[in-house]
Every structure is written in C-alpha cells, then in structure tokens.
Amino acid sequence: MRKGLTVLLLVLSAIARSAAAADPEPAASSAWKVGTPIVTYWAGPAMTDPVAKQMAEGGFNMVWCTEKELDVAQRHGLRALLQDGLLSPATLDDPAQREKLDALIARVKNHPAMYSYYIIDEPSAPAFPPLGKLVAYLRERDPGHLAYINLFPTYANNQQLGTTGDTVTAYREHLRQFVEIVKPALVSYDHYQFATGGDTPDYFLNLAMIRRAAQDASVPFLNIVQASSWAPSMRVPEPDEMRYLVYTTLAYGGQGISYFVYCHPDIKGGIALPDGTPTPIYHALKTLNREFAAITAQVQPLKSLAVYHAGMKPPGAEPLPADAALRLDPPVAAMEYKPPERVRGLVLGYFGEPNKPTHVVVVNLDYKAEAVHTLVGPAKLEVFDATTGVWSPAGDSRVELRLPPGGGKLVRLAP
C-alpha cells in the first residue's frame, strides 16, 4: 500500500513538472487586462478624500497615488496608478534598492485599488532596453498590474525620439522599437493640437500610427489629450472641443483617455483650479467621461477594423470607401483641408469580427456646429444611448443621426 502511494505521488509530480515546463507563463486569468475603459488625467493634486470624491463624481476611474494613498482610492471605488521612486530601471542595478522594490511589490500587488505602476513619461529610444528589463521584472513578479509608460507625440524631434528621418519615418521606428524592446501591455501617448493660431495638422496622423502600432502588438492604446494651456501658443479647449477629443479617440478604438492637466498652479484651464474649484471642462467631462466608458465597453470585445474620414482628409486619414457596409446617404462631399483650420466632415470607426463590421462610431468633426447625417446598413440598425446604456431600434436599415458639435453616436446592426 505504501509503495503504491509512493508511485502515485511520483507520477503526479512528473505530470505537474511536465505541465509547468509546457506553460511557464502566468495563467491568462492573472495577466493584466484593461477591464473598465480607462479615464484618467495628468498632473493632479495629492489624493485626499475630497479630491477622490470629485474625481469619482467627474467620471474618472484611474488616479495617481502614492502607496499611502491607495486606501483613499479604494474608498471611492477608484483604481490607482502607483508612483514611487523605486519604479526606475536604475533600481535593478542596485541589490539593496532591488530588495526594496520587491518589498514594495509584495505590499501593493494585492491591494484592491492597485491597477498600474507608473514608470516614465516620454522616454527616448535609447532608454528602451533598460525599461524593457524593468517592465519584464514587474510583469514576472506582478503580472496582474500594468507597467505604465507614456510616449512622445509625432511632433517630437529626432533627438527626443532617438530615431532619424522625417516625421512618419522617425515616429514609426520609435514605435517599432518600443513595442519590440519594451513589450508593453498598453501603448500610451500624448498629442496636443489646439494652438492659438488654429489647429495643428497631425492629430489624426498620430492617432492612426498609434492605433496601428497597438494593433500590431495586440495591445490596447490610451490617448492623452489637451485640456489646458501651458504656453501663449496654446489655447484652453472649449467643452465642445473636449467632446471632439473624446469621440475621435473612441472612433479610432482607444480603450483609455487621459487629460493634460487636471490642475496645476502654472497652467491655465485644466479640469479644476488649484483650490479644487471645477472648471467648465470638468462639468463637460462629467458627462463625456461616462459616455467614453459606456461606448468603449460596448466595442471592447470587438476588433477595431477600420477608420475612415468623409469630408476633409487631414494627414493620416483614409477616405470612406463608396462600398462601405455601413455608409452615409447622401455621401459627404470631399472638402479641401488647409491647416491650421479645423477639420470638418465625419470620421467613422468600424468594429466587429474580421471582415465583418457590425458596429460603427460616427463622429461629427466640426466642433463648432451640429451635423445631421443618415447612415445606411445592410440590415436593421440600432443606436446606443451612452447615457442610459440602452440600445434602441432605428426601425429599418436607415437612421438619421443628429450629432452635436464634435460628438458622435454608436450604431450597430441589430443582432
């Protein structure tokens, strides 16, 4: 009997070793996933209960925290982006500091509010190898939480990017190296186009390039957009311009949005004043943040198939094909685009299964005027109410969409 038990234990042990060798990676269930679409900010106040309450009421769901502030975030149902000086590649080169980092990870990784580790903002390509080692180190010890890095926009110069060539060439190479070397779980970047003299031209080029890089890496992306003025050359966006930023991010398939800034004593505009008083942008985002999360949650299980522009075609834009499965009737006439004027027309982001679009986000790119357009599909259509979370039948295969300035609607083929 004892001999038979010993044999059985040896067999089970061999099976366990074999399974471990065949699957050395953490179980899929333990790997980080976006979950609820990310709504966050850049540059905010210390995380106190009044601040956290204001952010939760404003529709934000990820906040910047120190370890001591994790409990505050938890009390208000918020997810934490952890800041700590140990979250640096240099830590891995110092055994004593590395031991402290291990202790930090052990303390925070099971905290209910813990969501991600903040690593660095806008690194140059030569920094990617040590960042990749840090990301891998964190992933090995805590696969359930994101290592967050934010990238430069297209208007960064070659020296900043650490790559060479014209705008597209240098930026594409920057993204390629980041994805291949760092192996991020999410691609984040910032791009600010609301200048005092008009809109800079490459907002959609940057969106398109980030979308493609994220898709090639099979990871989601997050867009950091402008909510303030930090220099005389940049203007504070109006609420309708914030709607434009939210809905264009939606159409391109972003699963996260962030705003620069929440508040800062040396920056105009923002979401709140340094004393905590909400600005007009806060009151606009209180609705828009919830719409972003609601619409993104609907398309999150689907694949972002294509993004097309009708009307003006800024850099990076692809024209809407005449034979699109979900199309405009009548079509939107082509318009010449002359920067720094604002882009007008529509953007349509298609979602569904490969080669089978079932959902489309239709966005009015004119953030100064309402637009009304008719969308036609191959079958009956339904329209999503981002406020109530309810789908309503359009009646047939045609639906008239009344789009607010910079706003949009999610439409699907009736299931």
C-alpha positions as CSV (number, residue, x, y, z in Angstrom):
1,M,0.0,0.0,0.0
2,R,2.8,2.4,0.9
3,K,4.7,1.5,-2.2
4,G,1.6,2.1,-4.4
5,L,1.1,5.5,-2.8
6,T,4.8,6.4,-3.5
7,V,4.4,5.5,-7.1
8,L,1.2,7.5,-7.4
9,L,2.9,10.6,-5.9
10,L,5.9,10.3,-8.3
11,V,3.5,10.1,-11.3
12,L,1.6,13.2,-10.1
13,S,4.8,15.0,-9.5
14,A,6.1,14.2,-13.0
15,I,2.8,15.4,-14.6
16,A,3.0,18.7,-12.6
17,R,6.6,19.2,-13.8
18,S,5.6,18.5,-17.3
19,A,2.7,21.0,-17.2
20,A,5.0,23.7,-15.7
21,A,7.6,23.2,-18.4
22,A,5.0,23.3,-21.2
23,D,3.4,26.5,-19.8
24,P,6.0,28.7,-18.0
25,E,3.9,31.9,-18.4
26,P,1.4,33.0,-15.8
27,A,-2.2,31.8,-16.3
28,A,-4.2,34.0,-18.7
29,S,-6.5,34.9,-15.8
30,S,-3.6,36.5,-13.9
31,A,-2.4,38.7,-16.8
32,W,-3.3,42.4,-16.7
33,K,-6.3,43.4,-18.8
34,V,-7.9,46.9,-19.3
35,G,-11.2,45.9,-17.7
36,T,-13.3,49.1,-17.4
37,P,-12.1,51.5,-20.0
38,I,-9.5,53.9,-18.5
39,V,-10.5,57.5,-17.8
40,T,-7.7,59.4,-16.1
41,Y,-5.6,62.6,-16.1
42,W,-2.1,64.1,-15.9
43,A,-0.9,66.4,-13.2
44,G,-3.3,66.4,-10.3
45,P,-3.4,67.1,-6.6
46,A,-2.5,64.8,-3.8
47,M,-5.1,62.1,-3.3
48,T,-7.3,63.1,-0.4
49,D,-10.9,62.1,0.2
50,P,-12.3,65.4,-1.2
51,V,-10.1,65.1,-4.3
52,A,-11.0,61.5,-4.8
53,K,-14.7,62.3,-4.4
54,Q,-14.5,65.0,-7.0
55,M,-12.7,62.7,-9.5
56,A,-15.2,59.9,-9.0
57,E,-18.1,62.2,-9.5
58,G,-16.4,63.5,-12.6
59,G,-16.3,60.1,-14.2
60,F,-12.6,59.4,-13.7
61,N,-11.7,55.9,-12.7
62,M,-7.9,55.8,-12.5
63,V,-6.0,58.2,-10.2
64,W,-2.3,58.9,-9.4
65,C,-1.4,57.6,-5.9
66,T,1.5,57.0,-3.6
67,E,1.4,53.8,-1.6
68,K,-0.1,55.7,1.4
69,E,-2.9,57.0,-0.7
70,L,-4.1,53.6,-2.0
71,D,-6.7,53.3,0.7
72,V,-8.2,56.7,-0.3
73,A,-8.6,55.5,-3.9
74,Q,-10.3,52.3,-2.6
75,R,-12.8,54.2,-0.5
76,H,-14.0,56.0,-3.6
77,G,-14.0,53.0,-6.0
78,L,-11.0,54.3,-7.9
79,R,-8.1,52.4,-9.5
80,A,-4.6,53.5,-8.6
81,L,-1.6,54.4,-10.8
82,L,1.2,54.0,-8.3
83,Q,4.1,56.5,-8.2
84,D,7.3,55.5,-6.4
85,G,10.9,56.4,-6.9
86,L,11.8,52.7,-6.9
87,L,10.0,52.2,-10.2
88,S,13.1,53.0,-12.2
89,P,15.5,50.9,-14.3
90,A,18.3,52.1,-12.0
91,T,16.8,50.2,-9.1
92,L,17.6,46.8,-10.8
93,D,21.3,47.7,-10.8
94,D,21.4,48.1,-7.0
95,P,20.8,45.0,-4.9
96,A,19.6,47.0,-1.9
97,Q,17.2,49.1,-4.0
98,R,16.0,46.0,-5.8
99,E,15.2,44.4,-2.5
100,K,13.2,47.5,-1.6
101,L,11.3,47.3,-4.9
102,D,10.5,43.6,-4.2
103,A,9.1,44.6,-0.9
104,L,7.0,47.4,-2.4
105,I,5.5,45.0,-5.0
106,A,4.7,42.5,-2.3
107,R,2.9,45.1,-0.2
108,V,0.8,46.6,-3.0
109,K,0.1,43.9,-5.5
110,N,-2.9,42.6,-3.6
111,H,-4.4,45.9,-2.7
112,P,-7.9,46.2,-4.1
113,A,-7.2,49.7,-5.6
114,M,-3.9,48.7,-7.3
115,Y,-4.1,48.9,-11.1
116,S,-0.8,50.0,-12.5
117,Y,2.8,51.1,-11.9
118,Y,3.9,54.5,-13.3
119,I,7.3,54.2,-14.9
120,I,8.3,57.2,-17.1
121,D,7.0,59.9,-19.4
122,E,8.3,60.3,-23.0
123,P,11.4,58.2,-23.0
124,S,13.8,58.3,-25.9
125,A,14.5,55.1,-27.8
126,P,18.0,54.5,-26.2
127,A,16.2,54.1,-22.9
128,F,14.0,51.3,-24.2
129,P,16.3,48.3,-23.3
130,P,16.6,49.1,-19.5
131,L,12.9,50.0,-19.5
132,G,12.1,46.6,-21.1
133,K,14.1,44.9,-18.3
134,L,12.1,46.8,-15.7
135,V,8.7,46.0,-17.4
136,A,9.7,42.3,-17.6
137,Y,10.8,42.3,-13.9
138,L,7.5,43.8,-12.8
139,R,5.5,41.5,-15.0
140,E,7.2,38.4,-13.6
141,R,6.5,39.4,-10.0
142,D,3.1,41.0,-10.5
143,P,1.5,40.0,-13.9
144,G,-1.9,41.4,-12.8
145,H,-0.9,45.0,-12.9
146,L,0.2,47.3,-15.8
147,A,3.7,48.9,-16.1
148,Y,2.7,52.3,-17.5
149,I,4.9,54.3,-19.9
150,N,3.8,57.3,-21.9
151,L,5.3,58.1,-25.3
152,F,6.1,61.3,-27.3
153,P,3.8,62.7,-30.0
154,T,4.6,62.9,-33.7
155,Y,5.9,66.4,-33.3
156,A,8.8,65.3,-31.1
157,N,12.1,65.9,-32.9
158,N,14.6,63.2,-33.9
159,Q,16.8,63.8,-30.8
160,Q,13.8,63.4,-28.5
161,L,12.6,60.2,-30.2
162,G,16.1,58.7,-30.6
163,T,15.4,57.9,-34.2
164,T,16.0,59.5,-37.5
165,G,14.1,60.5,-40.7
166,D,11.1,62.6,-41.5
167,T,8.0,62.7,-39.2
168,V,6.4,59.5,-40.2
169,T,9.7,57.5,-40.6
170,A,11.2,58.6,-37.3
171,Y,8.0,58.1,-35.4
172,R,7.2,54.7,-36.9
173,E,10.7,53.5,-36.0
174,H,10.2,54.9,-32.4
175,L,7.0,52.9,-32.0
176,R,8.5,49.8,-33.6
177,Q,11.4,49.8,-31.1
178,F,9.2,50.5,-28.2
179,V,6.9,47.6,-29.0
180,E,9.7,45.1,-29.8
181,I,12.1,46.0,-26.9
182,V,9.8,47.1,-24.1
183,K,6.9,44.7,-24.9
184,P,4.3,46.9,-23.3
185,A,0.8,45.7,-22.3
186,L,-0.6,49.1,-23.4
187,V,0.6,51.9,-25.7
188,S,0.1,55.4,-24.3
189,Y,1.0,58.7,-26.0
190,D,0.1,62.4,-25.9
191,H,-0.8,64.8,-28.7
192,Y,-2.0,68.4,-28.2
193,Q,-3.2,70.3,-31.3
194,F,-5.3,73.3,-30.1
195,A,-2.9,76.2,-30.8
196,T,-3.9,79.9,-30.5
197,G,-3.5,80.3,-34.3
198,G,-5.6,77.3,-35.2
199,D,-5.3,73.5,-35.0
200,T,-2.0,71.8,-35.8
201,P,-2.4,69.2,-38.6
202,D,-1.1,65.8,-37.3
203,Y,-3.6,64.8,-34.6
204,F,-5.2,62.1,-36.8
205,L,-1.8,61.0,-38.2
206,N,-0.7,60.4,-34.7
207,L,-3.9,58.6,-33.8
208,A,-3.6,56.4,-36.9
209,M,0.0,55.5,-36.2
210,I,-0.6,54.6,-32.6
211,R,-3.7,52.6,-33.5
212,R,-1.7,50.6,-36.0
213,A,1.3,50.0,-33.6
214,A,-1.1,48.9,-30.9
215,Q,-2.9,46.5,-33.2
216,D,0.3,45.0,-34.5
217,A,1.3,44.4,-30.9
218,S,-2.2,43.1,-29.9
219,V,-2.4,45.6,-27.1
220,P,-4.9,48.4,-26.3
221,F,-3.9,52.1,-26.5
222,L,-4.6,55.3,-24.5
223,N,-4.7,58.8,-25.8
224,I,-3.6,61.8,-23.6
225,V,-5.4,64.9,-24.9
226,Q,-5.3,68.6,-24.3
227,A,-7.3,70.2,-21.5
228,S,-5.3,73.3,-20.8
229,S,-2.8,76.0,-22.0
230,W,0.7,75.9,-20.7
231,A,2.2,78.5,-23.2
232,P,1.0,81.5,-25.1
233,S,1.0,79.5,-28.3
234,M,-1.6,77.0,-27.0
235,R,-5.3,77.7,-26.1
236,V,-7.6,76.3,-23.5
237,P,-10.1,74.0,-25.2
238,E,-13.8,74.7,-25.1
239,P,-16.2,71.9,-23.9
240,D,-17.2,71.1,-27.4
241,E,-13.6,70.6,-28.3
242,M,-13.3,68.2,-25.4
243,R,-16.2,66.3,-26.9
244,Y,-14.3,66.1,-30.2
245,L,-11.2,64.7,-28.4
246,V,-13.3,62.0,-26.6
247,Y,-15.2,60.9,-29.6
248,T,-12.4,60.8,-32.1
249,T,-10.4,58.6,-29.6
250,L,-13.5,56.4,-29.5
251,A,-13.7,56.1,-33.2
252,Y,-10.1,55.1,-33.5
253,G,-10.5,52.3,-31.0
254,G,-8.8,53.8,-27.9
255,Q,-9.6,52.0,-24.6
256,G,-8.3,54.8,-22.5
257,I,-8.3,58.5,-22.4
258,S,-6.3,61.0,-20.2
259,Y,-6.4,64.8,-20.0
260,F,-3.5,67.2,-19.6
261,V,-4.0,68.6,-17.0
262,Y,-6.3,68.0,-14.0
263,C,-4.8,71.1,-12.2
264,H,-1.5,72.9,-11.9
265,P,-0.7,76.3,-10.5
266,D,1.3,77.4,-13.5
267,I,-1.1,76.1,-16.2
268,K,-4.3,77.8,-17.4
269,G,-7.6,75.9,-17.8
270,G,-7.5,72.3,-16.8
271,I,-10.2,70.3,-15.1
272,A,-10.0,72.1,-11.7
273,L,-8.3,75.1,-10.2
274,P,-5.5,74.6,-7.7
275,D,-8.1,75.3,-4.9
276,G,-10.3,72.5,-6.2
277,T,-12.9,74.6,-7.9
278,P,-14.2,72.7,-11.0
279,T,-13.7,74.4,-14.4
280,P,-16.1,74.3,-17.4
281,I,-14.0,71.4,-18.7
282,Y,-14.8,69.4,-15.5
283,H,-18.5,69.9,-16.0
284,A,-18.3,68.8,-19.6
285,L,-16.2,65.8,-18.8
286,K,-18.6,64.7,-16.1
287,T,-20.9,63.5,-18.9
288,L,-18.2,62.8,-21.6
289,N,-16.2,60.5,-19.4
290,R,-19.2,58.3,-18.7
291,E,-20.1,58.3,-22.4
292,F,-16.5,57.3,-23.3
293,A,-16.5,54.4,-20.8
294,A,-20.0,53.2,-21.9
295,I,-19.3,53.2,-25.6
296,T,-15.8,51.7,-25.3
297,A,-17.3,48.9,-23.1
298,Q,-19.7,48.1,-26.0
299,V,-16.9,47.7,-28.6
300,Q,-14.2,46.4,-26.3
301,P,-14.9,42.7,-27.1
302,L,-14.8,43.5,-30.8
303,K,-11.9,44.3,-33.2
304,S,-11.3,47.8,-34.5
305,L,-11.5,47.0,-38.2
306,A,-11.0,50.4,-39.9
307,V,-11.3,54.1,-39.5
308,Y,-12.4,56.3,-42.4
309,H,-12.9,60.1,-43.0
310,A,-15.6,61.7,-45.0
311,G,-15.2,65.4,-45.9
312,M,-11.8,66.8,-45.2
313,K,-8.8,64.4,-45.2
314,P,-6.1,65.6,-42.8
315,P,-2.7,63.8,-42.7
316,G,-3.2,60.1,-41.7
317,A,-6.8,60.0,-42.8
318,E,-8.2,57.3,-45.1
319,P,-11.2,58.2,-47.3
320,L,-14.5,56.4,-46.7
321,P,-15.0,53.7,-49.4
322,A,-18.1,54.1,-51.5
323,D,-19.0,50.4,-50.9
324,A,-18.7,50.5,-47.1
325,A,-21.1,48.1,-45.4
326,L,-22.3,50.9,-43.2
327,R,-22.4,54.0,-45.3
328,L,-23.6,57.6,-45.5
329,D,-26.6,58.5,-47.7
330,P,-26.1,61.0,-49.2
331,P,-22.3,60.8,-49.1
332,V,-20.4,63.7,-47.6
333,A,-18.7,65.7,-50.3
334,A,-14.9,65.9,-50.3
335,M,-13.6,69.2,-48.9
336,E,-10.1,70.7,-49.2
337,Y,-8.2,70.8,-45.9
338,K,-6.0,73.8,-45.3
339,P,-4.3,73.8,-41.9
340,P,-4.5,75.4,-39.4
341,E,-8.2,75.4,-40.0
342,R,-10.3,72.9,-38.0
343,V,-11.1,69.6,-39.7
344,R,-14.7,69.2,-40.8
345,G,-16.7,66.3,-42.0
346,L,-17.1,62.9,-40.3
347,V,-14.9,60.1,-39.0
348,L,-16.3,56.6,-38.9
349,G,-14.7,53.9,-36.8
350,Y,-15.8,50.3,-37.7
351,F,-15.8,47.4,-35.2
352,G,-16.7,43.8,-35.4
353,E,-15.2,40.4,-36.3
354,P,-12.6,40.2,-39.1
355,N,-14.1,41.3,-42.4
356,K,-17.5,41.6,-40.8
357,P,-18.2,45.1,-39.4
358,T,-21.2,45.1,-37.0
359,H,-20.7,48.4,-35.2
360,V,-19.7,51.9,-36.2
361,V,-18.9,55.1,-34.2
362,V,-19.9,58.1,-36.3
363,V,-18.3,61.4,-35.3
364,N,-19.0,65.0,-36.3
365,L,-15.5,66.5,-36.7
366,D,-16.9,70.1,-36.7
367,Y,-16.7,71.1,-33.0
368,K,-18.4,74.4,-33.7
369,A,-21.7,73.2,-35.4
370,E,-24.2,70.4,-35.1
371,A,-24.4,68.0,-38.0
372,V,-27.2,65.7,-39.3
373,H,-26.4,62.7,-41.4
374,T,-28.1,59.5,-42.5
375,L,-26.4,56.1,-42.0
376,V,-27.5,53.1,-44.1
377,G,-26.7,49.5,-43.4
378,P,-27.3,46.1,-44.9
379,A,-29.9,45.2,-42.2
380,K,-31.9,46.8,-39.5
381,L,-29.9,49.2,-37.3
382,E,-29.9,50.1,-33.6
383,V,-28.5,53.2,-31.9
384,F,-26.8,53.2,-28.5
385,D,-27.7,55.7,-25.8
386,A,-24.4,56.3,-24.0
387,T,-26.2,58.0,-21.1
388,T,-28.7,55.2,-20.3
389,G,-26.7,52.3,-21.8
390,V,-29.7,51.2,-23.8
391,W,-29.8,50.1,-27.5
392,S,-32.9,51.4,-29.4
393,P,-34.1,50.1,-32.8
394,A,-33.9,52.6,-35.7
395,G,-36.9,50.9,-37.4
396,D,-35.1,49.8,-40.5
397,S,-31.8,49.9,-42.2
398,R,-31.6,53.7,-42.2
399,V,-31.1,56.0,-39.3
400,E,-30.8,59.8,-39.1
401,L,-28.0,60.8,-36.7
402,R,-28.2,64.2,-35.1
403,L,-24.6,64.8,-33.9
404,P,-23.6,67.6,-31.5
405,P,-20.5,69.7,-32.2
406,G,-17.6,67.3,-32.0
407,G,-19.9,64.5,-30.9
408,G,-20.9,61.1,-32.1
409,K,-23.1,58.0,-32.0
410,L,-22.5,54.3,-31.8
411,V,-24.7,52.3,-34.2
412,R,-24.9,48.6,-34.8
413,L,-26.5,46.0,-37.0
414,A,-29.5,44.6,-35.0
415,P,-28.5,41.2,-33.5
